[in-house]
Amino acid sequence: MEPRPTTTFEINLTDDQIAFFLNNGFLSIDSITTDEEVEWLKSVYDDLFNNRIGEKDGAYFDLGGRRAHDGKEVLPQVLGPERTYPELRETTYFMNSRKLSAQLLQLPLDQVNGGGHMILKPAGYGRETPWHQDEAYWNPSVRHHGLSVWMPLDPATVESGCMQFIPRSHLTDEIVMHKHIDDDPLVHGLVTEQVDPSKAVACPIDAGGATFHYCRTLHYAGPNQTDRVRRAYINVMSGPSKKLDKPDVRPWQEEAQQALAKLKTLAREQA
């Protein structure tokens, strides 16, 4: 693999962009890194997915299908790609993700950090990423203060599955009710029905652009209906969290834990 490009891209958000994010819970920008780095990231991305790196440790799986299924993968995901490629934390994309996130979260840079994951939507059949809040996946004992930086490595259009957001849906401490895709707790992906899609704002962007959304912003990405893959690399950036006096009730997390425990027990019995 070619060495990581050393070209850099300096960017700062304007006051108007920061105000838009604080008011609406999302933001879209045209560029967050260089074209050279996007090309290098494609080679890293393809290596991780083509070789299913991390599958044995649970870091590679189908977000839109049952755990451990052996059929066609509709929404494969890689968690923590920087564990395999530590240099990802040195990229212009990561550095700008962290810097711009600090501006949007209104925190000092040294209080903001995070890591990445990657989601692939195969050409022609990549499944939708249903409406959800990111915090619905996270630790229910704390209230998080974080956001996701979503960068496509291919042009992201409405037809290929660009990001869509419900403006101002972040202005709450509430995590709405979620359930697992297909009502199956062995499917990792979550979906909520407490959303009005008619209010959605779609944000198509070119490769190397980025969207930002707060951890409680309702968001969605449609199925890939094009004849090319849609590769997306996401950095999740967070500041200090606030411990809750009483943990949130999230039955979907409990259902998943119980289903996984049964699956592991069955696997041991069949071994």
C-alpha positions, 0 to 999 in steps of 0.5 A, a space after each residue: 500500500 502506498 504511504 499516507 499522503 503528507 498534504 494538508 488542508 487547513 479549515 475553520 468553521 465560520 460563526 454562521 456555520 457554527 450557529 447553524 449547527 447549534 440551531 439545527 443539529 447538523 451541518 454540511 461542508 464541501 471539503 474536509 481533506 484533500 483529494 490525495 488523502 481520499 484516494 489513499 483512504 479508499 485503499 485502506 477502506 477496501 483492504 479492511 472490507 475485502 479482507 473482512 478485517 476484525 471479523 473474529 473480534 466482532 469489529 466487522 459485521 453486517 449492520 443490516 443483517 442478523 449477527 453471524 448470518 452467512 448470506 449476502 451482506 447488505 450493510 457491512 461495517 468496520 469498527 475501529 479501523 485505526 486499530 489496524 491502521 494507526 496512521 488513520 489518527 494522523 490523517 488530515 481527515 481525523 485532525 480536522 474532524 477533531 478540530 471542527 468538532 471542538 468548535 461545534 461542541 464549543 469545547 477546548 480541543 484537548 477535551 475532544 477525541 474519538 475514533 472511527 467506523 466505516 459503513 459500506 453500501 454495496 451497489 444496487 442493494 445496499 440497505 437503508 440506514 433507518 432513522 435513529 439517534 446515535 446515542 440510542 446505541 451508547 451507554 445509558 448511564 450517562 448523557 453524552 456530548 458528541 457528534 459524528 463526522 460523516 465523510 463519503 469516499 464516493 459521491 454521496 447522492 440521494 440515490 446512493 444514500 447520502 445523509 438526511 437529517 431532521 432539523 432541531 431534533 437534537 434540542 432535547 435530552 430525550 432518547 426516543 424509543 428504538 427497536 432493532 431492524 426487522 424487530 430482530 434483536 440479533 440485527 445490530 442496526 436500530 430504527 425509530 418510528 418517532 420521526 416525521 420524514 417529511 421534515 427531512 433535509 438531504 445533504 448530498 456531497 462529493 467525496 471528501 466533503 463532510 456532514 456533522 450531526 449531534 448525537 441526538 439528531 435524528 438521521 437517515 441514509 437511504 439505500 444505494 440504488 446506483 451501480 457503484 458502491 457508496 463508501 463512508 468513513 465516520 469519526 465519532 467525536 465526544 467531549 466529557 459526558 454527564 453521569 445520570 442520577 438514573 440510567 435511561 431505560 433502553 429495552 432494545 439494548 437489553 433485548 440484544 444482550 439477551 439474544 446474544 447470550 442465547 446465541 453464544 449458549 447455542 454455539 457452545 452446545 453445538 461445539 
